[in-house]
Amino acid sequence: MWWPQPKQATSATMAIVYITVGALMDVWTVIYWIYLRGEDQTTVSSTTYLWVYGFFFSGMVLMAIGFGLGYIGRSAKQAEVSAPPPMMQMPTAGQVVPAPVAQPVQGNPPGVAPAVSVPR
């Protein structure tokens, strides 16, 4: 039964679902492939194998998505749980705040453009 879960657990839940569905899809596809290999090959069409391979690789993709979601979810959980960045304190009345000083870049001094001669 599905019930509302905290926001932090959704990525972990989805990762488990993707991995489980993908693994079960692959298991039953391999079982069917083994069954088809034992059948008379003249009665098995090539589209049957197309479906078998399609389901197998779809299961692999679902498992890869699940593993990727698990990795992303762990990274996101660390960001959600950590404390927010500290707030900047606003200066109070009468408090002097030093202005930022621009540092000149090596080469041309700030505010000076290179000279360009225009022909007359």
C-alpha positions as CSV (number, residue, x, y, z in Angstrom):
1,M,0.0,0.0,0.0
2,W,1.3,3.4,-0.9
3,W,1.0,6.2,1.6
4,P,2.3,9.7,1.8
5,Q,6.0,9.7,2.8
6,P,8.3,12.5,3.8
7,K,9.9,14.4,0.9
8,Q,13.3,13.1,1.6
9,A,12.3,9.4,1.1
10,T,10.7,9.8,-2.4
11,S,13.9,9.4,-4.4
12,A,14.9,6.3,-2.4
13,T,11.4,4.8,-2.9
14,M,11.4,5.5,-6.6
15,A,14.9,4.0,-6.9
16,I,13.8,0.8,-5.2
17,V,10.7,0.6,-7.4
18,Y,12.7,1.1,-10.6
19,I,15.4,-1.5,-9.6
20,T,12.7,-4.0,-8.5
21,V,10.6,-3.7,-11.7
22,G,13.7,-3.8,-13.9
23,A,15.1,-6.9,-12.1
24,L,11.8,-8.8,-12.2
25,M,11.4,-7.9,-15.9
26,D,14.9,-9.2,-16.6
27,V,14.4,-12.4,-14.6
28,W,11.2,-13.4,-16.4
29,T,12.6,-12.4,-19.8
30,V,15.6,-14.7,-19.3
31,I,13.2,-17.5,-18.2
32,Y,11.2,-17.0,-21.4
33,W,14.4,-16.8,-23.5
34,I,15.5,-20.2,-22.0
35,Y,12.1,-21.6,-22.7
36,L,12.2,-20.4,-26.3
37,R,15.7,-21.9,-26.9
38,G,14.2,-25.3,-26.0
39,E,11.3,-25.0,-28.5
40,D,11.4,-26.0,-32.1
41,Q,13.0,-23.0,-33.8
42,T,10.8,-23.4,-36.9
43,T,7.7,-22.5,-34.9
44,V,9.3,-19.4,-33.1
45,S,9.2,-16.2,-35.1
46,S,11.9,-13.6,-35.2
47,T,9.5,-11.0,-33.7
48,T,9.2,-13.2,-30.6
49,Y,13.0,-12.8,-30.0
50,L,12.7,-9.1,-30.8
51,W,10.2,-8.8,-27.9
52,V,12.4,-10.9,-25.6
53,Y,15.4,-8.7,-26.3
54,G,13.4,-5.5,-26.0
55,F,12.0,-6.5,-22.6
56,F,15.4,-7.6,-21.4
57,F,17.1,-4.3,-22.3
58,S,14.2,-2.3,-21.1
59,G,14.6,-4.0,-17.7
60,M,18.3,-3.2,-17.8
61,V,17.5,0.5,-18.5
62,L,15.0,0.6,-15.6
63,M,17.6,-0.8,-13.3
64,A,20.2,1.8,-14.5
65,I,17.6,4.6,-13.9
66,G,17.0,3.2,-10.4
67,F,20.7,3.1,-9.5
68,G,21.1,6.6,-10.9
69,L,18.1,7.8,-8.8
70,G,19.7,6.3,-5.7
71,Y,22.9,8.1,-6.3
72,I,21.2,11.4,-7.1
73,G,18.9,10.9,-4.1
74,R,21.8,10.5,-1.7
75,S,23.4,13.7,-3.0
76,A,20.1,15.6,-2.7
77,K,19.4,14.3,0.8
78,Q,22.7,15.8,2.0
79,A,21.7,19.1,0.5
80,E,18.2,19.0,2.1
81,V,19.3,18.0,5.5
82,S,22.2,20.4,5.8
83,A,21.6,23.8,7.5
84,P,20.8,26.8,5.3
85,P,23.6,29.3,4.6
86,P,24.0,32.0,7.3
87,M,22.1,35.2,6.7
88,M,24.0,38.4,6.0
89,Q,23.6,40.9,8.7
90,M,22.3,44.3,7.6
91,P,24.1,47.3,9.1
92,T,22.2,49.1,11.8
93,A,21.7,52.9,11.9
94,G,24.9,54.7,12.6
95,Q,27.1,51.8,11.6
96,V,29.7,52.5,8.9
97,V,30.1,49.9,6.2
98,P,33.3,50.0,4.2
99,A,32.7,50.2,0.4
100,P,34.3,47.4,-1.7
101,V,37.5,48.5,-3.3
102,A,38.0,47.5,-7.0
103,Q,41.4,45.9,-7.6
104,P,43.0,47.0,-10.9
105,V,43.6,44.2,-13.4
106,Q,47.1,43.8,-14.8
107,G,47.5,45.4,-18.2
108,N,45.3,48.5,-18.9
109,P,44.3,50.6,-15.9
110,P,40.5,50.5,-15.2
111,G,38.4,52.9,-17.2
112,V,41.0,53.5,-19.9
113,A,40.3,52.2,-23.4
114,P,43.0,51.6,-25.9
115,A,43.5,54.5,-28.3
116,V,42.1,54.1,-31.8
117,S,43.1,56.3,-34.7
118,V,40.4,57.2,-37.2
119,P,41.5,58.2,-40.7
120,R,40.1,61.5,-42.0
